[in-house]
Amino acid sequence: MDVGFLETLYHRAGPCACVYLNADRAPAADHMIDLRWRELRARLEQQGADFRTLGALDEAVGSDPGQPSPHGQALFAADGKVLLQEGLRVPTTADRATLAEVPDVMPLLAQYPDIPAHVLVVVDCTGADIEVLNSGGVCSRGRVRGADYPVSKIGTGDWNQPRYQRRAENTWDANARSTAKTVEWVAASHHAAMIAVAGDVRARTLLVEHLDPVWRPRAAVLESAQDGANGARERSRDEAAVIAAEFEEAARAQVRERFARGLTDGAAVEGLAPTVEAMRTGVVDTLLLRYGDEESEAPTWWGPEPGQLAVRSGELADVRAQQARRDRAADVLVRALVRMRGRLLVVAKGEPGPVRGVGAVLRYS
């Protein structure tokens, strides 16, 4: 999992209000959501949340009526602004609200979608329709347009045929190149796991060819037709969702394999203390956490900089005493990981992984 979407939570100093709320749209849901939020709001106020931040949360709570049930909300706010708002696949088992120096992100990460964010591109000779999708459906859409002349090849027998054909091919190629850059930007902006490509056969071939080598292995050409028939776009969305889930599971399996192999050849570490040491030296490629396990819940010390981590306070010799803080290991490690631009695998219960809930695959393994 790319945890870059959490980055906005760590750009500032000071506490962050973290809210997990059942926002299921059952009958009389608005009234029930309001009652639950009042209780959580009172807790945050008692913990010292400021009026502007509480006001920003007032506006955000229950603001997603279009989401299917069951549904929950994860909200993070500070300095009078909502820093991050994410939907949850299922409501939280218990509403919770905390004002914390290190944001309480594990309930969100533990429920992160089985179907990751992915991009569906329906391409033609003049551009493409682009949609960003996740487990909740379409979350963003737009159209990229290229040159629309010349894009048609003239029939045989015209003495200008070779010249017009070359010009049309050049237009298609230029449009595909421009579209590919836009698609890459959209995919990176939404931390997409893969790019699904549908549409005109020649146009989609050109598009994939022009994708950056980083994205090309994460592109899949769909079999579903885009012939204008009713339901064609929905069939493409369904096919893209299946492939995205397969991409995600393949990536998880690869990390699990690297972790197991790395424990025997020194390319991975297991346990809180070795993982903290690896994080401190900046050699972690992928952090593995099992939510709720013994060591992921253990206290860990941290300082302002990403590498200032320790399992005991005395180990933070380079941090002034008033700056050293102690919080739950999982949240502290995720904070450091985001700022180091590493990746995360939240290991499910019963899934192979670190014995006590904390481990890491090292870089260059």
Secondary structure, 3 states (H helix, E strand, C coil): CECHHHHHHHCCCCCEEEEEEECCCCCCHHHHHHHHHHHHHHHHHHHCCCHHHHHHHHHHCCCCCCCCCCCEEEEEEECCEEEEEEEECCCCCCCEEEEECCCCCHHHHHCCCCCCCEEEEEEECCEEEEEEEECCEEEEEEEEECCCCCCCCCCCCCCCHHHHHHHHHHHHHHHHHHHHHHHHHHHHHCCCCEEEEEECHHHHHHHHHHCCCCCHHHEEECCCCCCCCCCHHHHHHHHHHHHHHHHHHHHHHHHHHHHHHHHHHCCEEECHHHHHHHHHCCCEEEEEECCCCCHHHCEEEECCCCCCEECCHHHCCCCCHHHCEEEEHHHHHHHHHHHHCCEEEECCCCCCCCCCCEEEEECCC
